Amino acid sequence: MVLNNPIEAMSELMISFWYVYDLETRINKFAETVEEWKIDGVLLHENLSCRPNSCGLYDLKKHLMDDYDIPCLVISADMNDPRKLNETQVSNQIESFIEILRQRKRR
């Protein structure tokens, strides 16, 4: 039970987040998840306030797109400073990404 072993529960939760693993593991886990859930595309968040979690993000995007033909979009934002979010730019990126997904569905 989580209440009886909070440190163990937190440890298990932290190691279950495979996005902090090495690049090869993240690529494989994303590819498996996309396959299992029949995901049309992947939206990635580049958190400008947390560089370690964003490390390798563009390599991940490149591998998913080139090796697995999975459309990806990286949204850059800062969880600590909302002024760094350009809503118009992000909205345009998302609209373009959705159009790409629609075109792929028509194939």
C-alpha positions, 0 to 999 in steps of 0.5 A: 500500500502506498501509504505504508511505504511512501518512499518505495512508492515514490521510487517506483513511480520515478523509475517508471517515467521512461522519459528520463532514461537514455535516448535509445530506451526512450526511442524504443518506449515511444515506438512501442507505445505508438504501436500499442495505442495506434497513436497518429503522432507525438507531441513533445514538450521542451521545458525551458526550465528543466533542461535535463528532462529536455536533453535529447528531445530533438534527437528523439524527435528525429529518430521517431520521424526517420526510423519509425515514420511517426510525426512529431511536434516539439512545443517549447515553453517554460513552466516557470515563465509563461511570458516565454510562450508565444501562443500564436506560434504554438497555435499555428504549429499545432494547427499545422501538425493536425493538418499533417495528421489528417493528410496521413489518415487519408493515405 
